[in-house]
Amino acid sequence: MESQLTILLPVAAVWLAAGVVADGLPRLRNTRMLRRRTGWLLMLALTGVALTAVVLGGGLLSAGTAPVDRASAGLTLAAGPALVATVCSVRRIRRLWAGAGAFASAPATPAPHGLRAAAAHPLVGLPLQVTALATVPALIAAAGADLGADPGVTGPAITVGALAVIAIGVRHALRHNRFAERAQPAAVTRSTRTAGALHV
């Protein structure tokens, strides 16, 4: 049990750290801090993907009941969100890091709403946070508790997990929409109002 938990703890810790950093990106108002935190997030996401792949690959290559086999079985639930993070989140984080780097000559520049809207996009933080959430059952099982043994616990646990994912997704979507509206040029708003007045 302890060996299995030793394998899973770093994986869960990296994904949790990535989810926390991703959640705080849209609140950063300075381009220098946004670029720095985005760089941290990129490293954390790549590390989480690499650790997850190593554990899952070790489970496939190993035969028997070794700790890596049990850890790999526990991480099966996190494989899907980790794949989405690899395909979607890493690419968006890299583009966000490059976009913040365009302001490197003026590091004190306030972060534009467009960059903050990109940082708040659901595909940046949601896959990372869902992956971190998906590692929790593996940690609980590694600690000695068997959630699957009691149907009275398994059902509510799945329901709570699904509701948590939905709540996180809705929160990301609402925050992204708020920043995207602020990023709209004022000229577009003025022209829309003028056109509406003319039609009246």
QUIQUI-V667890 format. One record per helix or strand of 2 or more residues. SS is the DSSP state (alpha for helix, beta for strand). FROM is the first residue (numbers start at 1). LEN is the number of residues. If there is no record, write none. Layout:
ss from len
SS FROM LEN
SS FROM LEN
This chain:
ss from len
alpha 2 26
alpha 31 31
alpha 67 8
alpha 76 26
alpha 104 3
alpha 113 7
alpha 122 13
alpha 136 7
alpha 147 3
alpha 151 33
alpha 186 14
